[in-house]
Amino acid sequence: GLAAILPALQRRMAGWPRLLSDNLATTLAAQVAVLPVLVVNFQQVSPVTLFANLLVLPAFPPIMVLGGATAILGSLWQPLGALAGWVAWLFLAYTIRVVEVFAALPLASLPLGGVGPGLAWAYYAGLIGLVAGPGLWPRRPDLSGASADELIAYYKNL
């Protein structure tokens, strides 16, 4: 789902500041892809999730890199691994604090009752229709009579 939705959202956000469009598109694509699973399993939805995720998303790459560095460096020399772990902790603590702040907001979680898997299947069927539908993906021009220079120019701009 994410791999199909993300490029379409990124195209729609062309011209936006890159940091905002990349983070928003990634967060929105992930949320759209998992929403039915969350609703069916937890019977609730959070209207603040998008905003919280936008704030914590930039912390994920350092968490992953520093977490890996902690494991590798710690296996070589424990104090060095501990140092990398403390740096990783800063990003982890930030993430936890953002989640706590947003979870404490009024209406951070809205209970839903009786949402079954049938609704999730219908949602995914509609989502597949949108992603695979003709309006979402750009049409490719007919290049059958194009010169080599025109083909090169076209494929450079993809």
Number of C-alpha atoms within 10 A of each C-alpha: 14 16 11 13 22 21 15 16 18 19 14 13 16 11 9 11 9 12 9 12 18 17 18 21 22 21 21 20 21 17 16 16 20 14 16 23 13 15 21 19 11 13 16 16 18 16 12 15 18 14 14 18 20 17 15 18 14 14 16 13 11 15 19 13 12 22 20 16 19 23 16 15 19 17 12 11 10 14 13 16 20 16 16 21 20 14 15 21 15 13 20 18 11 14 20 11 13 16 16 12 11 18 16 10 10 9 13 15 16 12 12 12 11 8 15 13 14 11 13 18 13 12 16 18 11 13 16 14 12 14 15 13 11 10 9 15 13 9 8 7 7 7 10 7 8 11 10 9 8 12 13 11 11 14 8 8 6 5
